Each structure stands twice: as structure tokens, then as C-alpha cells.
């Protein structure tokens, strides 16, 4: 799975969790710049990511991820 495919799946996850079809992600997007994102939504997003990609993320991962690019890299490492 390449970065583009992961980004497309992440876009769907973010739109569904945040209930906003207008969310447009790219690798440079910072999580705190996404409308509706907060720490509680972050948990929901990470759980959805785990389910979608069949991976496990620990607390350290979630605390260190600040951008979509970082999230993609974690997914690539774990898939």
C-alpha cells in the first residue's frame, strides 16, 4: 500500500469520524489544523485507523503524531 492509497483511506476516516465531507487532507496537514479535531476525536480517529489497517498503535504513537505525514509513516511501518 502506498502513501496515496493510505491518504485516501485516512480522508474517508476523518470525514466519517468528524462528520464533515469537506475535509481535505494532504501529507502536510497538521492534526490541530483540522476543523472539529480535538483529543477525544483523536482517539476515535486512531481507533478507526487501527481497524481499517489492521494495526495497533500505542499511547506514545498517538502523543507523537502531529501531522498526516507522521500518521502515514506509522501506518506504513505497521502494515
C-alpha positions in Angstrom: 0.0 0.0 0.0 1.4 3.4 -1.0 1.1 6.8 0.6 -1.6 7.9 -1.8 -3.8 4.9 -1.0 -3.3 5.4 2.7 -4.1 9.1 2.4 -7.3 8.3 0.6 -8.4 5.9 3.3 -7.4 8.4 6.0 -9.5 11.1 4.3 -12.6 8.8 4.5 -11.9 8.1 8.1 -11.5 11.7 9.1 -14.7 12.7 7.1 -16.7 10.0 8.8 -15.4 10.5 12.4 -15.6 14.3 12.2 -18.9 14.2 10.2 -17.5 16.6 7.6 -17.5 15.8 4.0 -15.4 18.9 3.2 -12.3 17.7 5.0 -9.4 17.7 2.5 -6.2 16.1 3.8 -2.7 16.1 2.4 0.6 14.9 3.8 1.4 18.4 5.2 -1.9 18.7 7.1 -1.4 19.2 10.8 -3.9 17.4 13.0 -4.6 20.5 15.1 -5.5 22.5 11.9 -8.4 20.2 11.1 -11.8 21.6 12.0 -13.5 19.6 14.6 -10.4 17.8 15.7 -9.7 17.5 19.4 -8.2 14.9 21.8 -11.4 12.9 22.0 -11.8 12.8 18.2 -8.2 11.9 18.0 -8.9 8.7 20.0 -11.9 7.9 17.7 -9.7 8.5 14.6 -6.9 6.3 15.8 -9.2 3.5 16.7 -10.7 3.7 13.2 -7.2 3.7 11.7 -6.3 0.6 13.7 -9.4 -1.1 12.5 -9.1 0.0 8.8 -5.4 -1.0 8.5 -5.3 -3.9 11.0 -2.6 -2.4 13.1 -2.1 -1.5 16.8 -0.9 1.9 17.9 0.3 2.7 21.4 -0.1 5.8 23.5 3.3 7.0 22.6 2.4 6.9 18.9 -0.7 8.9 19.4 1.1 11.5 21.5 3.9 12.0 18.9 1.7 12.2 15.8 1.2 15.8 14.8 0.6 15.6 11.1 -0.9 13.3 8.4 2.5 12.5 7.1 3.6 11.2 10.5 0.4 9.1 10.7 1.0 7.7 7.3 4.6 6.7 8.2 3.4 4.9 11.4 0.8 3.0 9.3 3.5 2.1 6.7 5.7 0.8 9.5 3.0 -1.4 11.0 1.2 -2.8 7.9 
